[in-house]
Amino acid sequence: MCRPRELHGQSFSAFGLCFRLPCFVPTVYFFFIMDAATLIKDKKGTLIDVRTPAEFMGGHAEGAINIPLQEVAERIEELRGFDAPLVLCCASGARSGAATQYLNQQGLESINAGSWLDVHYLQTL
C-alpha cells in the first residue's frame, strides 16, 4: 500500500516508475485513489465524514464518524485516538481534501476518499 509521503528533493516511485523532485519544489503529498479504495474495501483505518450533522443525517457511509470540517482543529486530540489511517469523505471531496491536508500537517496519517457516495459504493463491492 502506498503511504502518503512528504517529498523534498527525494526520489519516489509510482506505477513502477522512479521520479526525482528538485529541492525547490514545495512540500508535495502523494496519495493514490487505489489506497482509499483498498482501505475502504478492507475496512482498515477510521472513516471520518466531515459534512455537517444535517448532511450526515441525510445519509452516510456505514461506520462513518461525523466530525464536521469546522470542528476538525478543535477535535484534533480525539482524532489522534482513532485507528490510522483516517479515511475522510464529504459530499464532493473538497472539504475532506482540506481536512486531509490539515491532518497530515498535524502528523496524522489520513487520506481523502472523496464523496461519501463513492465510499458507500466501495463498501458494497
N, C-alpha and C positions, 0 to 999 in steps of 0.2 A: 504494500500500500504506500502510495506517495504521501509523505507528510509535508505540511507547509514548512517552507524554509526561507529564512531571511538571507538574501544574497547580496554581497558587496564584493564585486570583483572576483567572484568564485566561479568554478565550473559546476555545472549541474547537468543531469541527463533527463531526457523526457522522450518517450516514444522511441527508445533505442538510439537516440542521437545525443551527442555531447555538445553543450553550449558553454561559452565563456562570456561573462559580463564584464565590461570595463569597470574600473574602480569609481568612475564619476557617475555611474548610474545610481539614482536614488534607491532607497530600500524597495525591493520588489518581493511580493509574496506570490508564490505559485501554488494554485490549487487545481486539481483536475476533477471535473464533474464525476468521473467514474468513482472517485473516492467517496463522494457523498452517496452515490447510488449503492456502492458496496456497503458502506456503513449502515445505511437505512435497511437494506435487504437483510444484512446480518445482525441487525438490532444491536449495533455497537454504539457506545457513547451515549450522550443525553440529547434528546430532541427538544429544542427551545423554540417556541413560536413568539416572535417579537411584535405581533399585531396588538391592537387594543383589545381589552377584555370583551367589548361588544362584538368585534370581528371574530374573536376566538370562539365566543359562544355560538356564533352563526355556523360554525363548523371548523374542525381542526383534525390534524393527523393523529392517529392513535398513539397514545403515550406522550404526547407533546405537553410541555410545561409552558404556561403563558407568563412571560416576563416582557411587558411592553418595552419598546425601544427606549422611551423616555425614562425608564426605571433601571436600565442596564447598569449604568455607572453607580447608582446608589445601592445596587444589589450585587456588586462585584464579589463580595465575600461569600454570599450564598452560591453564586455561580462557580466559585472555586471549589465548592464542596461536591459538585456533581461529577459523575464519571466522565472522563475525557475520551474522545474529543467532544466538544459541544457542536451539535449539528443544528444550525439555525435556519429558520424559514419565516416567511411572512406572506403577503399577498402576491408580490411580484418578484421578490428577491432584492429589491432596493434597500429596504430597512434592514433585512437580515445581512446584507452586504456591509452596511455601515456598522452594524453591531459586531460582525465578524472582524472587521478591521480594528475596531476599538479593543475587542477582547484579545486579539493576537498581540496588539501593542502592550497590553497588560500582562502578557505572558501566558494566557490561557489558550490551549490548543483548540481551535474552532474552525469550522468550515461552513460556507454559505451553501445551503441546499436549494435556495431559490424559493419558488412558490410552495405553499403548503399543499396545494392540489397535486403538484408533482411528487411531493413526499408521500402523500396518501396513495397515489398511483403505484409508486415503487413498493410500498408496503403490501400491496395486493398481489405482487408478482411471485 
